Amino acid sequence: MSLSIRGIVTSSLFLGLISIAHSQQTVMQESIETARQYLLQHQHTLQLSKTDILDARIQDAYTTKHNGVKHLVWRQYINGIEVYGGDLQINLSKDDQIINKHNQFTPYAETKINTSDYRIVADQAVLSAASHLNIDTYFPPVAINISRTHNQAVIFRGDEISGVDIPVKLVYQKMPDGSLNLAWDLSIQTPDNWWSLRIDALSNEVINQISWQAHASYEVLPLPYESPTAVGAAFSVVTDPADSVASPYGWHDADGLSGAEYNDTRGNNVFAQEDLNDTNSGGFRPDGGAGLDFLYTWNGQLEPTDGENMEAAIVNLFYWNNIIHDVMYQYGFDESAGNFQENNYGNGGAGSDAVNADALDGSGTNNANFGTPPDGGNPRMQMFIFTARAGLTVNSPAGIAGFYTAAPAGFGATLNSAGITGDIELVDDGSANGSEACNALVAFQSGNIALIDRGGCEFGTKALNAENAGASAVIIVNNQGDDLISMSPGDDGNLVNVATVMIGLSNGDLIKNEVTTVNGTLGKDGVDRDGDFDNGIIIHEYGHGISNRLTGGPSTSSCLWNDEQMGEGWSDFFALVMTAQVGDQADDARAMGHFATQRPNGIRTYPYSRSMAINPHTLANVSDFDYGGGDISPHGVGSIWTAMLWDMYWNLVDKYGFDEDIYQGSGGNNMALQLVIDGLKLQPCSPGFETGRDAILAADTANNRGANHCEIWSAFAKRGLGEGASSGSSSNLGDETESFAIPEGVCVTEPSDIIFKDGFEGMN
C-alpha cells in the first residue's frame, strides 16, 4: 500500500517537474523571440544584415535566479559554418526589457569571407598544429569519428599528439583587417598547456592560437600589503587575479577575444616597462612566455637595478595598476566614467587609453607622478627610485665617530653604498674667508675629502675648486644652521665630477674642532629603494587619474588646478583604503610613503589617524600650506582632506564593520570608498572643501537615503568643516572659516527623523 502511494506521489511530482520545465522553456523561447525581433528592428544601427541575424544560433540562454535577468548569447554562422568568437549577447530584465547588449558579430559577414571551400584537409591541419607546437609526430592522425555534416567535423585520436582526443571543425576566423578566413578549429593538450588553434584552410598556417589553461602568475607584493615592511607582508605568487567583470578577457588582452595578445607586461589596462633613460618609450618589459609566468624574486639587499629587482619591480607595477583598475571598476570608475582601457568592449567611453606605467623612471628621484589627459588619451605614471639617506660616517677619532646625516647636491657624482673614504681636510683658498673655497685652493692634500664652509660663492664653484685641487669628495658645512638645504649647480656645477654633500653647522663644528685627523666615509646608508614596491605610492598616483577623470566629467582634465583642490587627499585616501587590513584600528598611525622614503612617519606632516593626538589637523590648517609655507599646497592641503575622509571611513567601519572583500564587500570600508567615488562625480569643477563635503553627503542621499549623514557630518565637523564652516574661495588659501557644529537633528536614532541642512527629510 505504501509503495503504491509513494509511486503515485513520485509520478505526480515527476509530471509536475515536466510541466514546470516546459513552462520555463516556453518563457525563455518567448524572450529569445523578443530579442531576435529587437535585432531585426535595429539591424542597420547594429550594422548587421538580415542574414547575419537570421542565420545566428542561440549559444547560451539562462536566467539569474535572484533577479530574473535573462542572458541570451547568439553565435554567428555563415552558410552553416560558425564565426569563431562571433557572439552577440543581449541581457533582458524579467519583464523582457533590454538591459544592454554586446555585439561582436562581423557586419555583413557573407561579404567578408575569403572562401567557402577548404583546400587543406583536417588531418593536414592537425599535423600543422602539432608542428607549430614542436610536437614530434611519427604516425598520421587517426580519425575515430567523422560527422558527415556541412562543416566536416572530425575527431582524431589523441595518441602521439595530444593528451586528449582532438576535435576538428571548420570555422571562420576573424582577421586583423576584419576579413574572415576559413580555418580548421582544433585543440591539443600538451604536458604543460592546453591549446586552441585555428589553421587556415587554404594556406595551412596557424592564424590564431590561445591557451585554455589560464594561469597567468605574478610574483608580487599582493593586495592589501602596502609595502615590504607592512605587517604580515610577504612576496607571493598570485595566479589569475584578473577580475571577471572589470577585465573579462584577462590582463593581457587587447582585442576582446579569448586568449592573451601579449606575453609581456602589457594588456588592456596598462603597459608597464622600465624607463631608466627617460625616453617614455621602448623600455624593457619582462616576458612571461606562453604560460604568462612572471616569477622574479626581489632582493631588498640589492640596488633597484641589480639581480632580478628590475624585472620584479615592473611586474609589481603591472599587477598593482591592474588591481586598482579592477577594484575601482566595482565602484563606478568604468568605461563610461572614463577609466583607463585600450578596448572598452562596447561599454561606452573612449578607449585607447591604457596607463603607460614607467618603472625606475630616469627623469627624477624621490618622487612619482601621474599625468592625466581627457578620456581617450593615455595617461603616464612615472615611478622613481628613492635614494638612500646620504651621510658621512666618521671612522676616527673615536670621540666623534658615528653617522652624520647629509644632503646630496644637485650636481656631481652620485653616492653609492660602497662610499668614498679619506681624511677630511678643512680647505683654504688663501683669502680672508679661505674656508669658503671661492678661489683656487692652497696646499690641499690631493685625495683628501674637502670640508668647505657655505657662503661667498655658488656651491658648484666651491666643489669645482676642490676637485681641481685633487679632492676625492666635497662636504659643505651650512654655517647658518643645521638645516640641510638643496644645493643647485650654478654656473660651474655641470663641470663637477666628485660627490658633494651638505652637513649641518653643529656636525661641521665637531669635525673642525677635532685636534687630530678626522677620517670618514661619504656614502649612502644602505641601498636605494624603488617606489615600484611602495604600493601606497602606486595607488596614490593612480588616484590622481581617478579624481581628474571623475571631477567635471571624463572629457576634461582641467578641474583640479585651483589652490584648494583636494587631489592629493583623494589619492592618499585611496591608498589607505586599499591597503587596510583586518585588525587595523581607528587610532593607528598610518604613514604615507614610509617604505620608499625610509621615514617612519612618512612624507606628510602627520600620519593619518582618527586620534587628534596623532593627527591634529583641522580646516584652519589649510592656511599653513599656502605657497611659500613649510609644506606647500597641494600636498599639505590634501593631507587635511584625507584626515577628514579617514575619520568618516572609521565612523562607517564602526557602524557596518570591516569587509576583507574590497571588490564586492558590504562593510563600512566599502561604503566609504563608494561615497568618495560618487562624491567625485557629483562635485563641481574646481571644488573646495565645502563643495567636496556636500557632494559626499549628496552621494549618501542618492545611495543610502541619507542613512549615514550623522557619521559623515561627525567626521567633517570634528575637523572644523561642520555646519556653518566656509572654505572661502576655492581658488585661495587662508580665507577658510571653521565650524565644529553638526546640523541639528542629523544624529538621531531613527533615520526617518533626519532633517538635513537643505531641508530634505530622510525617507522611510
Secondary structure, DSSP 8 states (H G I E B T S, - for coil): -HHHHHHHHHHHHHHHHHHHHHHHHHHHHHHHHHHHHHHHHTTTTTT--HHHHHT-EEEEEEE-TTT--EEEEEEEEETTEEEEEEEEEEEE-TT--EEEEEE---TTGGGTBS-SS-SS-HHHHHHHHHHHTT---SS---EEEE--STT--EEE--TTT-SS-EEEEEEEEE-TTS-EEEEEEEEEEETTEEEEEEEETTT--EEEEEESS---EEEE--TT--STTSTT---EEEES---TTTSTT-TT-SSSSSS-S-SBSB-SSEEEEE-TT--SSS----B-TTTTEE-----TTS-TTSTTHHHHHHHHHHHHHHHHHHHHHHTT-STTTT---S--TTSSS--S--EEEEET-TT-BS-EEEE--STTS--EEEE-EE---EEEEEEESGGG-EEEE-EE-SSS----SS-EEEEEEE---SSTTGGG--S--SS--TTSEEEEES-SS-HHHHHHHHHHTT-SEEEEE-TT-S-------TTTGGG--S-EEEE-HHHHHHHHT-SS-EEEEEEESS--EEGGG-HHHHHHHHHHHHHHHHTT-TT---SS-STT--HHHHHHHHHHHHT--TT--TTS-B-SSHHHHT-TTTTSSS-B-S-TTT----GGGGGGGSTTSSS-TTHHHHHHHHHHHHHHHHHHHHHH---S-TTT--SHHHHHHHHHHHHHHHS-SS--HHHHHHHHHHHHHHHHTTTTHHHHHHHHHHTTBSTT-B---TT-SS--B-B----TTSS-S-GGG-B-TTS-B---
